[in-house]
Amino acid sequence: MLTSERKGIISAGTWALDRIKLIDCWPQEEHLAQIIATDMQGGGSGYNLAVDIACLDPHLPVQAIGLVGNDTDGDFLLSLAAKKGIDTSQLHKTKNERTSYTDVMSDHNTGKRTFFHYPGTSHLLSPDHFDFSQCSGRQLHLGLLGLHNTMDSPWKDFENGWVAVLAAAREYGIKTNLELVSIESQKIRDIALPCLPFLDSLIINEYELSALSNKPVSNANGQVDTALCTAAAESLMQKSAMQYMVVHFPQAAIAITTDGTVTTKESFNVHSSWVKSTVGAGDAFAAGMLYGQHENWAIEKSLELAHAAAAASLRAATATGSVDNVQACLAFAQCADTKKRQIK
């Protein structure tokens, strides 16, 4: 099937259960913090992006590829996906391991979150679980590198399982995007650099950019420097055949296209009174960016939606709890941004 005939997003990789705890503070060792509220939601890059896309546009086809356990947590993830109309025909189940889960501790005062992750079924996910002959989606979003033992390891004639999956997707005319996670820098380079020739796009944060490029992205004061980010991103573009690359950080996002065009878009200034948690903001940003590009929007317009989706996601303690449709996200971001300036 030609790329032009395809429609929708394939969200693959980490499907996990998030056990979310909103705490009154982050305690010192051997000290106590109180849990203010709890919740249980789907998590992981595969789940978060699939649900975010379904929220942005309920009419756009979304397909899941991943592996969960034959347990109540796996059933819970499948039921959540089904409620959003996500195709779970390739969200496989296994009896050999329990579903991946993450304990998410979200600080009520700062909005910052800390993760305690049990990989579970993520370690068993392999290229054999991906059947692109049964996919009609135009774009593949794949992650998280470094958290899947089998996928992170050599696979047949490929450097690792991620490369094998990306190569297979491109053979079917599917555009490919990768999501990283902020693990040790050398491990990011070891696993992700071999993937670059098989990517159509890459959406990462400033830490992942620095790790992957092995270049600094902050100035002497520790502030993210757009010039340094641009130089680091350009060095990665030269090692790939990507159509575009996006680097996002709290203040802004930078997009570089294959013709060398650099577009910088500032984030919406969401006032702290709106923020419940930053969990899932990166996934929401990626969803907005991929949706805009799927719809053939200009880069700047896609960046605006990416920032708006990320801003909208801040309103909930869960990763996907407050992402709304495209127009609602844009409207909220504009409103929140205006309120920030008025409050100043």
Helices and strands as residue ranges (DSSP letters): G 3-5, E 9-13, E 16-23, E 35-43, H 44-56, E 62-69, H 72-83, E 87-94, E 101-107, E 113-118, G 120-124, G 127-129, G 132-134, E 139-143, H 149-152, H 161-171, E 175-178, H 185-192, G 193-198, E 201-205, H 206-213, H 226-237, E 244-249, E 252-257, E 262-266, G 272-274, H 281-294, H 299-313, H 326-343
